[in-house]
């Protein structure tokens, strides 16, 4: 009976540790690309550029986007434009919009260390139909050419 109780306790402990580790690995997914804006302004000409091969994600790929905002961000949303250039030079342009602050002025994500780390609700969907390396550019696509109170952007 004692051995059975000890085995059950060990099994439960193992499952708890495995669950904690799996949650941690989901929240800290490895970045494909990231950029920090030292001036805390994302200029429309300041592109997050990176290469991507279809074997990394599959033909119908979804990339997650996460943006780090500072508390004084002036808008309730953020438009991003992605330009994917295939190995043959064909271009896809994809627009992504996400709401970050509700109509009452409340952030839709929790503050951490004076910033708001906001994962976009809608992933960036790319059709990677050609073999070879794609070039991806991600730019902010808002009204202001220099969008301040943004600390960084990450894609995974």
N, C-alpha and C positions, 0 to 999 in steps of 0.2 A: 504494500500500500504506500509506503514512504517513497519507494522508487517511482511509482506511478505519479504521485504528487510532484516530486522533483522534476520528472520528465515533462509534465504538463506545465509547470512553472517555467522551465527552460524553453519550451515551445512557445509559450505566450511571450516571454522576453524576446526571443528571436523574431517573432512576428512584429512586435512593437518597434524593435530597432530597425528591421527591414522597412517598415512603413515610414518611419522618420527619415531614413536615408533616401527613400524614393521620393518623398515630398521635397526634400532639400534639392535633389538633383533636378526636379522639374522646375523649380523656381530659379535655378542658377544655370539654365541651359547655356551651352557654349555659344558665344557670339560668332556669327559669320562676319560681321563688320560692326564697328562702332566709331563714334566721333564725339569728342568733347569740345565744346565751344568756350574757349578761355574767356572771351569777352561777354559770355552769356547772351550773345545775340547770334541767331542763325540767319546769315545773309542769304538771299536768294541765289547768289552765285557760289555759295559754299556747299558743295555737293559731297554727300557721303557716297563714294564710289568703291565698288568691289567687283571681283570676278566670281562667277558661279558656274559650275559644271552640272549638267542634268543628273549625273550620277550621284550628286550630293543630296538631291531632294526628289528626283523623279520628274516625269514629263509635265504633270500638272502640279506645280509646286506652290506651296503656301509658305510665306515668310512672315514671322511675327515681328512686330515693331513695338519698341518701347521708347518713350521719350521722358527725359527728366526735366521737369518744369520748376521754376522758382515761384514763390507765392504771389508775386505781383504780375503774373502773366495777364495780358489785357483782354484776351478773347476767351470765348467759351468752347472753341473748337480748334482743330488744327487740320488743315488740308496738306497732304503730301502728294507729290507727283513722282512716280518711278518711271524711269526710261530704261528698258531692257533692250540691249543691242545683241542680236544673234551673231554667230560666227560668220554668216554671210552678209551681215550689215543691216538686216531687216530690224526695224524698231517697233517695240510695243510701248505704248504710254498708258499707265494705269494711275488713276486718281484714287486716293484713299482719304476719307474724312472721318474724324472721330471727335465726339464731344468729350471734353475734359472737365467742364464746370457746368452744373445744372442751372436752370433759369433763376434760382434763388441765390446763386453765387457760391454754392458749395462745390468743392472739388469732388470728383467721382472716384478718387483714389485716396488712400491714406497718406498723410505726411510722414516723412522719415528723415530726420536730421536736417530739417529746414527745406527739404525739396519734396516734390511730388513725382514719384516714379509711376508713370502711366502706361500700362500695356494697351495697345490699340485693340478694340473689340473685333475689328475686321482685319483678317490677315491680308497681306499683299499676295495676290494670286497671279502667278506667271505661267505662261505656256512655253515650256522649253522643249520645242519639237525638233530642233536640230542637234546633232552631235557636236560637241566642242564647247569651248569656253564662251560664256555670255558675259557682257559688261553691264553692270547695273549701276544706275545713278539714282539717288534719292535726294530730292530737294524739298524744301518747304515751299508751299504754293499759296501763301496767304496774300492779303492786300498790301501789307508792308513789305518792302524789299529787304528790310532788316528786321527780323522778328526777335525781340528781346525777351528776356526772362526764360530762356531755354538753355539748359546746361549741357545736354547731350542727347544723342540718339543711338539706339542699338538695334540691330537686326539679327534674328536667329531663326 
